[in-house]
Amino acid sequence: METTLGLLGGDDTSSSVSKMEHDYSSYTDETGLELGLGLGPSLTKVKKSSRTWCEYGRILTAKDFPNGFITGTVNNMCVDSSTENTGNASTSSSQVVGWPPIRTYRMNSFNQSKITNADQEENGASGNKEMEDSKKKFNHGNTKNEADFVKVNMDGLPIGRKVDLGSHTCYETLGKTLEEMFFKSNKTTNSTNCGENEQVKKSCKLLDGSSGFVLTYEDKDGDWMLVGDVPWGMFLSTVKRLRIMRTAEAKGLGM
Amino acid sequence: MAHSFPEQVLKHLFSFLASDKERNSVSLVCKSWYEIERRCRKSVFIGNCYSVSPEIMIKRFPEVRSVTLKGKPHFADFNLVPEGWGAYVEPWIIAMSRSYPLLEEIRLKRMVVSDESLELISTSFDNFKVLVLLSCEGFTTDGLAAIAANCRNLRELDLGESEVEDLSSDWLSHFPDSCTSLVSLNISCLGPEISFSDLERLIAHSPNLKTLRLSQAVPLEKLPDLLCHASQLVEFGTGAYSSEVRSDIFSNLEEAFSGCKRLEGLSGFWDVEAAYLPAIYPVCSRLTSLNLSYATIQSPDLDKLISQCHNLQRLWVLDYIEDTGLQALAASCKNLEELRVFPSDPFLPEPNVILTEQGLVAVSEGCPKLQTVLYFCRQMTNAALVTIARNRPNMIRFRLCVIEPRAPDYLTLEPLDAGFGAIVEQCKELRRLSLSGLLTDRVFEYIGTHAKKLEMLSIAFAGDSDMGLHHVLSGCESLRKLEIRDCPFGDEALLANAAKLETMRSLWMSSCSVSFGACKLLAQKLPKLNVEVIDEMGPPDMRPESSPVDKLYIYRTVAGPRFDMPGFVWTLNEDAKH
């Protein structure tokens, strides 16, 4: 396919193209903006220079404090942003935000149907106690029950996010997901960074080291608790929302 | 003007104009027609709530009875728009409460609605009749209680797939017994608690009820009681469709369904117990619409059910239907117009069902009226798409989602350019298209060349260069909404086609390569656009101008920049203050 400059511009007349070029150059002068006019992938590799308002680090959970909440016993560790946009050319769908394009409402529903399916397979005939239990767990839509998108806020950031608890089966994966959301660079791909097909291994684990932050959750009773202190299933049934709290503020949280 | 019709005559004539488009055309004829039309327009549709202000709307159209507003961009459905972005309905409700005392209908989609807004609605409009909240959020059952209590002529309450905080299950009790006007009630999105007695009472004193969609909390055993009070229903959505298998429950249910002689549409079917499916066999032959997209039923139960629905026009189903079920569908349902197949488990690395391109090909062959398709699958070929295009040149909405991003034709390993090219070339009335799979700039060349009636295009993980975007922006004459994610499209195509953006409702680009500098340029060149940069990593002007923005949302507006933005949204406009 021939790609030349002549193809740019609203009409197929050379006068409009040259007008466009003129516009470019005049704006360049005024704003100092340089727009490369060469065609072809115009991707600029994202370079995340030192952040000004987002700390690197990890999220502490209750596992970091096996003997109770003690400040000052964990080190601050800055994690370098080594996971820049290194072409995730073969991104599989489970790791990409908002893909496949299915509404949150529906996602919550089929998280539930997976549970009920499992029950059905185990029990063969329907209409027994397990079925009743799974019905009770039933979440459709958007109430604050299990297998749900819950809100996550981080101290210091005006942004709230949502995380699908139903797609996690343990604290580790949840912690990693949250770290990616809040501490890492833009994880969705700028796709034509060709070459690298491997997912860059995540270097920080939830349980080592620390940042200045702790992961907490609000339970059904409205109390704020450290994440990780109860079995996962129990956590799912009681969590209403999450908050990545500054360590300093998390003193004295109920365990 | 030599002759002019008296205003009353013109008003009467205009009242026959059904669509906004027609009324808009009429208002352009001359100044006096503009004036007459605007004073008698009763219904306003605003596709982007930030494109115009409540004040402008009220000033131009003083006699409105029905308002429809859409808020967040479509990709908000997939969590791509951070919370707090906007789309608050409150300023609209406040303004309308002052200026539209006779307002009857409010329809909202993807907007943030507070309880205060609902309360204000319930007390401001004496003749309020219709409240539709699709994919909205921000309100609780307290707001619904206010609507129930105060809207004495309420005809329609549709909560769509909204996020409602369930504070109490007794909001239904706020409907006074004297309220008998209800025609449509959709509470399917509500939570696990509901008062059956209140629901039953409400249904019992609503003889005009035609549409009833229950929440999952309503158990199967209760359905016969509810249905016998509502045998006039035309559309019905069940709750959880399972229970202990008992023959008395079954026969009650079957009898109740048999009694609904006007039933044409069924939905709900969460948590299905297959033994109870035959209870709906009596109504199958009348059904035109069937939504089984939450039902985890498989063949043979699924096939047996569908094969009885000869008059089906619309089917939503999970991929448990498999290719075989779709072949059966193609054989039984010759009136089918719309098919949506959703994935039961898209995150499994291996397929859990046999649903392939074959199923869709079969339906395209067997169903001559098929015009709307939404299909999630794991493999596709160009040959299949070419066949589908040839079979169904009457296709209007075609959305294909091959689950793995950038998946090629699985037989030839080529991009799916030729397949989608065939779709746009053959289907000359195509208005909506969603692409997936491995795609190069070539597919966009086809789209720009052929898709002249295309109004909405969704692109993900596709294309090689700016030429792709350029083809679309320069070629698609009818394009109104364009949404793009994870494509290597950048500044050049956007700037070269800047003027096009003023002819569209909106453009969404996320994880592409548009630089902050280009965004500023666009905003400078086109003051009638709002250029919004959404970036959760911090203010974009703290990085070099050449660095790409995370998310970009551009829309035309006569309301100027908005001031209700959260900290992570920047409107690039010379007058705007952040």
Chai-1 contact restraints between the chains, C-beta under 6 A:
chainA,res_idxA,chainB,res_idxB,connection_type,confidence,min_distance_angstrom,max_distance_angstrom,comment,restraint_id
A,T3,B,M467,contact,1.0,0.0,6.0,A-B,restraint_1
A,L8,B,A496,contact,1.0,0.0,6.0,A-B,restraint_2
A,G9,B,A496,contact,1.0,0.0,6.0,A-B,restraint_3
A,G10,B,A499,contact,1.0,0.0,6.0,A-B,restraint_4
A,M20,B,A496,contact,1.0,0.0,6.0,A-B,restraint_5
A,Y27,B,L521,contact,1.0,0.0,6.0,A-B,restraint_6
A,L33,B,G517,contact,1.0,0.0,6.0,A-B,restraint_7
A,L33,B,E545,contact,1.0,0.0,6.0,A-B,restraint_8
A,L35,B,D491,contact,1.0,0.0,6.0,A-B,restraint_9
A,G40,B,S465,contact,1.0,0.0,6.0,A-B,restraint_10
A,P41,B,S465,contact,1.0,0.0,6.0,A-B,restraint_11
A,P41,B,P488,contact,1.0,0.0,6.0,A-B,restraint_12
A,S42,B,D466,contact,1.0,0.0,6.0,A-B,restraint_13
A,S42,B,G490,contact,1.0,0.0,6.0,A-B,restraint_14
A,S42,B,S513,contact,1.0,0.0,6.0,A-B,restraint_15
A,L43,B,P488,contact,1.0,0.0,6.0,A-B,restraint_16
A,L43,B,S513,contact,1.0,0.0,6.0,A-B,restraint_17
A,T44,B,S546,contact,1.0,0.0,6.0,A-B,restraint_18
A,T44,B,P548,contact,1.0,0.0,6.0,A-B,restraint_19
A,W53,B,G538,contact,1.0,0.0,6.0,A-B,restraint_20
A,T91,B,P405,contact,1.0,0.0,6.0,A-B,restraint_21
A,S93,B,I403,contact,1.0,0.0,6.0,A-B,restraint_22
A,S93,B,E404,contact,1.0,0.0,6.0,A-B,restraint_23
A,S94,B,F347,contact,1.0,0.0,6.0,A-B,restraint_24
A,G98,B,F78,contact,1.0,0.0,6.0,A-B,restraint_25
A,G98,B,N79,contact,1.0,0.0,6.0,A-B,restraint_26
A,G98,B,L80,contact,1.0,0.0,6.0,A-B,restraint_27
A,P100,B,P346,contact,1.0,0.0,6.0,A-B,restraint_28
A,P100,B,C401,contact,1.0,0.0,6.0,A-B,restraint_29
A,P100,B,I403,contact,1.0,0.0,6.0,A-B,restraint_30
A,P101,B,F78,contact,1.0,0.0,6.0,A-B,restraint_31
A,R103,B,D77,contact,1.0,0.0,6.0,A-B,restraint_32
A,Y105,B,E161,contact,1.0,0.0,6.0,A-B,restraint_33
A,S109,B,Y294,contact,1.0,0.0,6.0,A-B,restraint_34
A,S113,B,T296,contact,1.0,0.0,6.0,A-B,restraint_35
A,T116,B,D271,contact,1.0,0.0,6.0,A-B,restraint_36
A,N117,B,T296,contact,1.0,0.0,6.0,A-B,restraint_37
A,S126,B,E273,contact,1.0,0.0,6.0,A-B,restraint_38
A,G127,B,E244,contact,1.0,0.0,6.0,A-B,restraint_39
A,G127,B,V245,contact,1.0,0.0,6.0,A-B,restraint_40
A,K135,B,A240,contact,1.0,0.0,6.0,A-B,restraint_41
A,F138,B,Q216,contact,1.0,0.0,6.0,A-B,restraint_42
A,H140,B,Q216,contact,1.0,0.0,6.0,A-B,restraint_43
A,G141,B,C189,contact,1.0,0.0,6.0,A-B,restraint_44
A,N142,B,E163,contact,1.0,0.0,6.0,A-B,restraint_45
A,T143,B,D166,contact,1.0,0.0,6.0,A-B,restraint_46
A,T143,B,G191,contact,1.0,0.0,6.0,A-B,restraint_47
A,P158,B,P566,contact,1.0,0.0,6.0,A-B,restraint_48
A,P158,B,G567,contact,1.0,0.0,6.0,A-B,restraint_49
A,I159,B,P82,contact,1.0,0.0,6.0,A-B,restraint_50
A,I159,B,E536,contact,1.0,0.0,6.0,A-B,restraint_51
A,I159,B,F568,contact,1.0,0.0,6.0,A-B,restraint_52
A,G160,B,E83,contact,1.0,0.0,6.0,A-B,restraint_53
A,N186,B,D550,contact,1.0,0.0,6.0,A-B,restraint_54
A,T188,B,S511,contact,1.0,0.0,6.0,A-B,restraint_55
A,T189,B,D486,contact,1.0,0.0,6.0,A-B,restraint_56
A,S191,B,D486,contact,1.0,0.0,6.0,A-B,restraint_57
A,T192,B,P488,contact,1.0,0.0,6.0,A-B,restraint_58
